[in-house]
Amino acid sequence: MESVVEELVAAVGAAKVDTAEGTLRRYAVDQAPIIDFHLPVAVVFPASVPEVQAVVRACAAANVALVPRGAGTGVSGGAHATRGCVVLSLERLDRILDLSPDDETATVEPGVINAVLNEAAATHGLMYAPDPASYRSSTIGGNVATNAGGLRCAKYGVTRDSVLALDVVLADGSLIHTGHQTFKGVAGYDLTGLFVGSEGTLGIVVGITVRLKYLPQEVHTVAAFYPDFKRAAAGVLAVGRARVQPAIMELLDGGTLAQLDEIHGSDLSARGSSLLLVQTDGFGAAAEAARIRQVLQDSGAVVTTEESAEAQRLVELRRHSRGAEVDDQYQVGEDVAVPRSRLVDYVAALEAMAGEHRVHLKVVAHAGDGNLHPTFWVDREETGVDAGALARLERVLDESVTAALAMGGTITGEHGVGQYKLRWLGQEQAEPVRELQHRIKALFDPAGILNPGKAI
Ligand SMILES: Cc1cc2nc3c(=O)[nH]c(=O)nc-3n(C[C@H](O)[C@H](O)[C@H](O)COP(=O)(O)OP(=O)(O)OC[C@H]3O[C@@H](n4cnc5c(N)ncnc54)[C@H](O)[C@@H]3O)c2cc1C
């Protein structure tokens, strides 16, 4: 291990290799529950593509595992350190290399923060559409590696839909370019699509060309408050049946509204027990919002059209709805998705299982995509008294995932499998499909040094 640190220092210089205990601890975990804690041997901070290549070559030569890391906001343990690994931080590769208003594309280094790219694009009347609620802190490289979703994905699609080309450092330190600068391009296999969502297991993403979209001049926000969560979920289907496309369609249950009120001093709970927050954008935004308002009123909601400051506030509150706490063994935020037609059934199933297992539940959902984030938790003090609480939490997690799969859903809509969700992957994917993925991994990374034990 000492020799790999020496090799890293030789590769990028001592100033970019950190072995201080505080740094190792800070970079050992992301925001997911910890299953198997390990400190990395070193954290390395390359500042150029050749330096990333040199780091990968040094680790390959020493057969040491590499865990790539963006901002560490992941919630599946994809960036958790593994035994004896080196954490490769991409945060110093943070330049916007090109932004072409006429091509409507941008090329960035992986450490660029999502919000920073959006600020730069906005000066040209453009936006980078995929906007995870973590957009102020997460990196484009991390977004690509997890194929992140977000609020605007209801209309504009997820990260993969915006990525045109990638520069990737492979496990032997070589550099490849995939994809194209054009919106269209179908030459050969879609390797760009394969790298997107591969969670750092196939290569290190060091350059990203994305397609930008027009920043809407007009945005209308509709807040629909319902007396219960099931009716709010039914509102999502009603909007779909009206064949109107919202840019944002987010669902927040009573537990989430109460927590937001407590933390931010808002008055959401006083307005209803559940909130369906909808935004339309573009030149037809007013007409679309009027139609949605009507549909939601007919479905039993108290509907308000929000002025821009209040609308902004509601969307910001939604972005904060994970709360400040980081998941651990007492509290776990889930990320399943179900076909939209099953939203109401799934919400009902969640409420029933939380009641049966005496576990707290709050739910937010990127409802337009059928993507739900139920958070289950047990009281910390309770675990001392009632040793069964943690077991009940585990059971409810298993049941919530099994129920989503039984409805035709998936174990992860946008957060990725990482380390934490591996236990459920076999329920979703048949053995031949998993075996094929392991063969793809072996082709790209025969020695298995890139983010081992994650994603597949
Ligand atoms: C408050 C909060 C809200 C969130 N909201 C959303 C949301 O709305 N939608 C959503 O999808 N997610 C959301 N997330 C999860 C998280 O922000 C995303 O998964 C995000 O894409 C992670 O980016 P990051 O830069 O933090 O990556 P990290 O957490 O550092 O890494 C994530 C994964 O990508 C790999 N990786 C990182 N950079 C590279 C690279 N350059 N090359 C190869 N592999 C790499 C890592 O090894 C790891 O497997 C949220 C998280 C928080 C804490």
The ligand as a MOL file (V3000), in Angstrom:
LIG
                    3D

  0  0  0     0  0            999 V3000
M  V30 BEGIN CTAB
M  V30 COUNTS 53 58 0 0 0
M  V30 BEGIN ATOM
M  V30 1 C -30.3730 16.1280 -1.1000 0
M  V30 2 C -30.1770 15.1720 -2.2310 0
M  V30 3 C -31.0560 15.1860 -3.2890 0
M  V30 4 C -30.8850 14.3090 -4.3600 0
M  V30 5 N -31.7700 14.3550 -5.4030 0
M  V30 6 C -31.5850 13.5420 -6.4660 0
M  V30 7 C -32.4830 13.6010 -7.5840 0
M  V30 8 O -33.4520 14.3810 -7.6120 0
M  V30 9 N -32.2260 12.7710 -8.6280 0
M  V30 10 C -31.1640 11.9090 -8.6220 0
M  V30 11 O -30.9800 11.1860 -9.6070 0
M  V30 12 N -30.3240 11.8270 -7.5820 0
M  V30 13 C -30.4950 12.6240 -6.5120 0
M  V30 14 N -29.6320 12.5510 -5.4550 0
M  V30 15 C -28.5100 11.5890 -5.4850 0
M  V30 16 C -27.1730 12.1720 -6.0310 0
M  V30 17 O -27.1220 13.5780 -5.8690 0
M  V30 18 C -26.9900 11.7950 -7.5030 0
M  V30 19 O -26.8210 10.3900 -7.6030 0
M  V30 20 C -25.8090 12.4970 -8.1790 0
M  V30 21 O -25.8480 12.1830 -9.5600 0
M  V30 22 C -24.4480 12.1000 -7.5950 0
M  V30 23 O -23.4740 13.0310 -8.0660 0
M  V30 24 P -22.0890 13.2360 -7.2890 0
M  V30 25 O -21.2900 14.1950 -8.0600 0
M  V30 26 O -22.3410 13.5630 -5.8920 0
M  V30 27 O -21.4710 11.7740 -7.4350 0
M  V30 28 P -20.8730 10.8070 -6.3170 0
M  V30 29 O -21.8690 10.5850 -5.2350 0
M  V30 30 O -19.5300 11.2640 -5.9270 0
M  V30 31 O -20.7330 9.4600 -7.1660 0
M  V30 32 C -21.8650 8.7750 -7.6330 0
M  V30 33 C -21.4140 7.5370 -8.4340 0
M  V30 34 O -20.7800 7.9480 -9.6300 0
M  V30 35 C -19.4290 7.4920 -9.6830 0
M  V30 36 N -18.6810 8.5950 -10.2990 0
M  V30 37 C -18.6600 9.8920 -9.9020 0
M  V30 38 N -17.9530 10.6270 -10.7630 0
M  V30 39 C -17.5150 9.7870 -11.7330 0
M  V30 40 C -16.7470 9.9520 -12.9120 0
M  V30 41 N -16.2920 11.1420 -13.2970 0
M  V30 42 N -16.4700 8.8580 -13.6680 0
M  V30 43 C -16.9470 7.6450 -13.3070 0
M  V30 44 N -17.6920 7.4240 -12.2190 0
M  V30 45 C -17.9800 8.4940 -11.4350 0
M  V30 46 C -19.0670 7.1620 -8.2580 0
M  V30 47 O -18.0740 6.1530 -8.1920 0
M  V30 48 C -20.3970 6.6710 -7.7110 0
M  V30 49 O -20.6030 5.3390 -8.0910 0
M  V30 50 C -29.8090 13.3870 -4.3470 0
M  V30 51 C -28.9200 13.3660 -3.2630 0
M  V30 52 C -29.0990 14.2390 -2.2270 0
M  V30 53 C -28.1320 14.1840 -1.0770 0
M  V30 END ATOM
M  V30 BEGIN BOND
M  V30 1 1 1 2
M  V30 2 1 2 3
M  V30 3 2 2 52
M  V30 4 2 3 4
M  V30 5 1 4 5
M  V30 6 1 4 50
M  V30 7 2 5 6
M  V30 8 1 6 7
M  V30 9 1 6 13
M  V30 10 2 7 8
M  V30 11 1 7 9
M  V30 12 1 9 10
M  V30 13 2 10 11
M  V30 14 1 10 12
M  V30 15 2 12 13
M  V30 16 1 13 14
M  V30 17 1 14 15
M  V30 18 1 14 50
M  V30 19 1 15 16
M  V30 20 1 16 17
M  V30 21 1 16 18
M  V30 22 1 18 19
M  V30 23 1 18 20
M  V30 24 1 20 21
M  V30 25 1 20 22
M  V30 26 1 22 23
M  V30 27 1 23 24
M  V30 28 2 24 25
M  V30 29 1 24 26
M  V30 30 1 24 27
M  V30 31 1 27 28
M  V30 32 2 28 29
M  V30 33 1 28 30
M  V30 34 1 28 31
M  V30 35 1 31 32
M  V30 36 1 32 33
M  V30 37 1 33 34
M  V30 38 1 33 48
M  V30 39 1 34 35
M  V30 40 1 35 36
M  V30 41 1 35 46
M  V30 42 1 36 37
M  V30 43 1 36 45
M  V30 44 2 37 38
M  V30 45 1 38 39
M  V30 46 1 39 40
M  V30 47 2 39 45
M  V30 48 1 40 41
M  V30 49 2 40 42
M  V30 50 1 42 43
M  V30 51 2 43 44
M  V30 52 1 44 45
M  V30 53 1 46 47
M  V30 54 1 46 48
M  V30 55 1 48 49
M  V30 56 2 50 51
M  V30 57 1 51 52
M  V30 58 1 52 53
M  V30 END BOND
M  V30 END CTAB
M  END
